[in-house]
Amino acid sequence: MLGACNRDSEDSVLKTDQVLNIYMGNVSGTDLLNTDNEKAYASIKLLDIGGENASQSFSGYSLKMDTDSTYYYYYTAGATRNLVSTAGDTKIYRSDITFNLYRESGDATASDIDTMTVLYRWTPGLFQVSSVMYDRDTLSIERHTDEDGLPYNVVKIVK
């Protein structure tokens, strides 16, 4: 006897909601990702610290600018996701990323090294960002949908 999955069924599709738009500013509202600002970082390097090799480069993010001319990191995936817990049909995964922040162009040593932790919840119907922490502070997640109906999340880091 042969069986097949019905891919047209809404119940059989895993929806993903994992895109993060990561903004970074100071308490005065200065965009710290816009290198035209004096107070901004000259460069930022994101590293995966949850994989087998400590502090490993990864792809899956890029610097973009929104319609208000504010810069943000568009993060789709790339850092290692480690399974942290399972309860019934729900699994929680964790990614740990360092932000190496450089004040001057060409600096060999980062001015600041911060850590972002992203927790994801997986259920049979949905894989979704469930929590984001930056240097152990939980960030508010704003959930949005783009013009194509695809979900994305916005987090704002204040330094």
Secondary structure by P-SEA (a helix, b strand, c coil): cbbbbcccccccbbbbccccbbbbbcccccccccccccccccbbbbbbccccccccccccbbbbbccccbbbbbcccccbbbbccccccbbbbbbbbbbbcccccccccccbbbbbbbbbbbccccccccccccccbbbbbbbbcccccbbbbbbbbcc
